[in-house]
Amino acid sequence: MHILRSVRDYFLRTDILFWILTLVASVYGCLLIASQQRAGDVNFLRTQILAICLGYAAAIIISLMDYNFIARCWWLIAGVALSLTFAVFFIGIQITGTDDVGWIRLPGGMTFQPSELTKICFIVTFSKHLAYLTEKDRLHSFLGVVTLAIHAAIPIGLIHMQGDDGAALVFACMFIIMSFAAGVQLRYFFILLGAGAAALPLIWTKMMNDDQKNRLAVLFGSSDDMMMTYGWQQYQGKVSIASGGLFGKGLFNGPRVEKEIVPYQENDFIFTVAGEELGFIGCSAILLLFALMLYRILYNAGSACNTLGKCICIGFFALVGSQLIINLGMVLGFLPVIGITLPFFSSGGSSAACLYLGVGLIQSVVMHPTEDRDKPVKVEISKTIQGSIFAP
């Protein structure tokens, strides 16, 4: 009874709804993976369940720790992230179906993708950086903003050098959204936008390879040969979604899923499994789950008692939200295929486990509402915009 009472008291101190939403999304994803793996001999479901269980246990441990203490260990967290990222350059391997060397082989034949853990580490270190600049009243200074840009450029550059431009794009989105929410003036974002626009020719000619150019070009129409190669996965994905109609073919009954017509549909294109087998209703349920999850994250950001807690929540919001938008954009043919998973749904042990580390950070912010040096903060977009434009 004492143990049950302790468990009950623990969950009453957390955001129970957020726990439920993430678990429902994970279970939903496992059902889709279980249906998809009829098409092959690889047991993706076993790895996914193991990763979820490990991630959930780690999330509980993290939630019991004060996020202020976790952030004070930023130097250790950054060291772990950088060590793993650099290790990829020496012992990294390429997984079938990918075009980047971003995995490390673990004992027992399992693999781990360090960039997924680095995303969570970046949330902590960048939040600490933003909180420090806010405390020292340097967030509005040019030098302060430059240090933020350098902080973000390190993981973005290293991940890009590994060939994983999808993950690099997610880091860039996290950097922009977290900086904006913390109060960095809009003029700096306009400068960044202008610099990015000016660099487009250089990016196209020097940084993008032929495969990346073709994946982008096929979105605007191309030859049949291009469609049969670079546009084939997206075309078949849209056909699968459309074939589901309103209610779908039924879970474990999709003929296109069983024949694996959409390549690697257990991963980046898991949304097509939901579309074919559960139809418009099943797809809408996924979007509703994400809408509720993102709302709860923002709610907890608004309830955070200091800048650090707010930034941690906004960082995880940016991670989940950007991957959601990019993944759906890929599947529906609005964005090129760049290897971004659908959070909590796509097959991938590294992603599933590390996402729950982020869930643990959110719960830590909820469970430790102690006043720090900052005044209570709320996420008020209109005030942030006004301050960004008119701040000296």
Protein Blocks (a to p, Z undefined) as FASTA:
>chain_A
ZZmmmmmmmmmmmcfklmmmmmmmmmmmmmmmmmmmmmmmbdfklmmmmmmmmmmmmmmm
mmmpcfklmmmmmmmmmmmmmmmmmmmmmmgccdehiabdfbdcdehhiacdfklmmmmm
mmmmmmmmmmmmmmnopmmpmklmmmmmmmmmmmmmmmmmnopamlmmmmmmmmmmmmmm
nopafklmmmmmmmmmmmmmmmmmmmpcfklmmmmmmmnopafklmmmmmmmmmmmmmmm
mmnmmnonoehiafklmnomaghklmmmmmmmmmmmnommlmmmmmmmmmmmmmmmmmmm
mmpcbfklmmmmmmmmmmmmmmmmmmmmmmnopaccehiacehkagcfklmmmmmmmmmm
mmmmmmmmcccfbdcddddfklmmmmmmmpZZ
